[in-house]
């Protein structure tokens, strides 16, 4: 989610084709958890170092049957320091979302108003062919926003991630990946901008309908192509070595209609210490991917619990549902953009030297308004994703029947996601349910489905 917003802050409209897939994928991806296991003696040291008191089989056997009391017993294993750190990290993220939007708005204003930006716009407008005019300005817009947000990106994605101990990359490697991302945006972004302005030209009044369709189309294509062409630019995927665990994961997947015959391991530790997994795939393709942090740091029971959750996303068709529901939000967002852009251009168009949305110079304005619409829709988008996460949790519990493995994995999510928020805070700002909510669901499942003899 934050990754999606980061992209959005950087490239706004032009790259919403990149941004929203990340958002959509988050819905169908991992417990992107830092799941430090305390289940085995081998990993208990690592658990303790993550601020989670290790647990033994005896501790688990002595857990209260009451779901609320059992949930509290799990949460009490988080050290006060670990909890304070993750609260600070997560709450800081709320503010970063706001600063990121404000920065986007300031940059849009600069691109509309500052003389050098206006000069660049005139240079693009002087290309002889319309296609070159639109594409060159689209590329300029992407490059300019990338450069102007770079200090913010460095702080948010590099400095802050290192401060909290989640990042593993040196600056050179990290910056290299940022350049790769920029390269991808410079290839896809201008194509997207061309498509949007072709629609605006054809239907200057009702362009928001066609524009939303273009955005949704890009989203679907990106969803299909990203796992094949884009993700391998950042990480290496290789088949997981044969093991009883791999056979169990495959059995769970195949028994639930996921058309896969292999499980892949991705070297996520190249970028971070976080654990994740996902079952990607759309329009007939599917792929189960575990990251190496997950394999290294958690018990088999936790991995089965997490993978059963991921299989739930696939079996319940969450990717298509996400695209459909996000699609409705995109249509509404484009309607807002069209309405607000017309009103603002009437008032400030002369000062910005942009007379109508048909001019490609309106791009920074459209991007800023789209980012604003998505920001305002955040509680709705979060709720769409959170609802599916809860469904996948229920599915995963039924499939893996590992409530304690699930609870253990979820406890570790508290390394970076506030464990125990207020109800309203969770509803508005959480794109996954909180650890308290999810552990409670697991403990309730256990009390109801595995009553003590
Ligand atoms: Zn999930």
Boltz pocket constraint, residues with backbone or C-beta under 6 A from the ligand:
constraints:
  - pocket:
      binder: B
      contacts: [[A, 26], [A, 27], [A, 28], [A, 29], [A, 30], [A, 31], [A, 309], [A, 310], [A, 313], [A, 388], [A, 389], [A, 392]]
      max_distance: 6.0
